[in-house]
Amino acid sequence: MDRVLRVILFPVLVAQAISVRRSALRLPEPIGPRSGDVIRKVDHPPLRILIAGDSSAAGVGVSTQAEALSGQLAAQLSCTHAVHWRLLATNGHRTADTLLRLQQEPTGRDVDVVVLALGVNDVTRLTSKTRFHMEQSALINLLKRKYRAKLIILCGVPPMARFPALPNPLAWFLGQHAARLDQVLARLAETQADVLHLPFQIDLSPDMAARDGYHPSARAYRLWAEVLCKTIRGRGYPARRDASVEQGTRNR
């Protein structure tokens, strides 16, 4: 049924896609460092994080990297770890682009956790499920081999049918394909213990979108970072006991 509707609606979909592309508000990537150390007095070993992917990983929608996913995640994890983080993300990148970029990196630095935010541009470029599976598999294998990643988190493809900037039926069409590609990520994670699919969990209310109606707002990035932080801690990176609690226990 979906296939039949796509054929019938094809002229409308093309017209809407051209219109959205022409009228879309183009926001820049935020300013700020793309790597750094956030170190506090903590009990646990350093945590090495790599964030890679598309415009959402790069933080488009906010002004600074401190407000974006990288800054929010590093700040939250630093409550329990000394965090060494690095961001390799570019607006417009598909899985194939990120794979090529990581292949071309001169040396692979060992990381504990990789956060991948990819899929939206694969949806808009109509990447097939077969190709998406192949490229995501190659990316996962590269991260394990070159970066010795201990945990790879595949962030779910967002429900594009609910993006404020997209009109129907284009929003419906892209939402259907986004769901198909997200299923590919889920199946990949099911077969590998060190790969985790993190379903999209943010309510797409108006305040969760940036001015362009397409990218996350600062609040959305913060909530996304909170979910990632809980996930990372739940997969072998537990929070230390608060020093005041430990001191009170010893004095009893």
WOLINFEN-V778834 format. One record per residue. N is the residue number from 1. BURIAL is 1 if it has 24 or more other ideal C-beta (glycine too) atoms within 12 Angstrom, else 0. D_FIRST is the distance of its C-alpha to the first C-alpha in whole Angstrom. Layout:
n->{N N}
burial->{BURIAL BURIAL}
d_first->{D_FIRST D_FIRST}
This chain:
n->{1 2 3 4 5 6 7 8 9 10 11 12 13 14 15 16 17 18 19 20 21 22 23 24 25 26 27 28 29 30 31 32 33 34 35 36 37 38 39 40 41 42 43 44 45 46 47 48 49 50 51 52 53 54 55 56 57 58 59 60 61 62 63 64 65 66 67 68 69 70 71 72 73 74 75 76 77 78 79 80 81 82 83 84 85 86 87 88 89 90 91 92 93 94 95 96 97 98 99 100 101 102 103 104 105 106 107 108 109 110 111 112 113 114 115 116 117 118 119 120 121 122 123 124 125 126 127 128 129 130 131 132 133 134 135 136 137 138 139 140 141 142 143 144 145 146 147 148 149 150 151 152 153 154 155 156 157 158 159 160 161 162 163 164 165 166 167 168 169 170 171 172 173 174 175 176 177 178 179 180 181 182 183 184 185 186 187 188 189 190 191 192 193 194 195 196 197 198 199 200 201 202 203 204 205 206 207 208 209 210 211 212 213 214 215 216 217 218 219 220 221 222 223 224 225 226 227 228 229 230 231 232 233 234 235 236 237 238 239 240 241 242 243 244 245 246 247 248 249 250 251 252}
burial->{0 0 0 0 0 0 0 0 0 0 0 0 1 0 0 1 1 0 0 1 0 0 0 1 0 0 1 0 1 1 0 1 0 1 0 1 0 1 0 0 0 0 0 1 0 1 1 1 1 1 1 1 1 1 1 1 1 1 1 1 1 1 0 0 1 1 1 1 1 1 1 1 1 1 1 1 1 1 1 1 1 1 1 1 1 1 1 1 1 1 1 1 1 1 1 1 1 1 1 0 1 1 0 0 0 0 0 0 0 0 1 1 1 1 1 1 1 1 1 1 1 1 1 1 1 0 1 0 1 0 0 1 1 0 1 1 1 0 1 1 0 1 1 1 0 1 1 0 1 1 1 1 1 1 1 1 1 1 1 1 1 1 1 1 1 1 0 0 1 1 1 1 1 1 1 1 1 1 1 1 1 1 1 1 1 1 0 1 1 0 0 0 0 0 1 1 1 1 0 1 0 1 0 1 0 0 0 1 1 1 0 1 1 1 1 1 1 1 0 1 1 1 1 1 1 1 1 1 1 0 1 1 1 0 0 0 1 0 0 0 0 0 0 0 0 0 0 0 0 0 0 0}
d_first->{0 4 5 5 6 9 10 11 12 14 17 17 16 19 22 21 22 25 26 26 27 30 31 30 33 34 36 39 39 41 45 47 47 45 47 49 51 51 54 56 58 56 56 53 53 51 48 46 43 41 38 36 33 31 32 32 34 36 37 35 36 39 42 44 43 45 42 39 38 40 43 42 41 45 46 45 45 49 50 50 50 52 49 49 45 44 41 39 36 36 33 31 31 28 28 30 32 33 34 36 38 39 40 42 44 48 48 46 47 47 44 44 40 38 35 32 30 27 24 23 25 23 19 21 22 18 20 18 18 21 23 23 24 27 28 28 30 32 33 33 36 38 38 40 42 43 43 44 41 42 38 35 33 29 29 25 23 23 20 20 17 21 23 25 26 22 21 17 15 16 17 13 12 15 15 12 14 17 16 15 18 20 19 21 24 24 24 27 29 28 30 33 36 37 33 32 28 29 26 26 28 29 28 27 29 31 34 32 31 34 35 32 29 28 30 32 35 38 37 34 36 38 36 34 37 38 35 36 40 39 37 40 42 41 40 44 45 47 49 53 55 56 60 61 60 61 64 65 64 67 69 69}
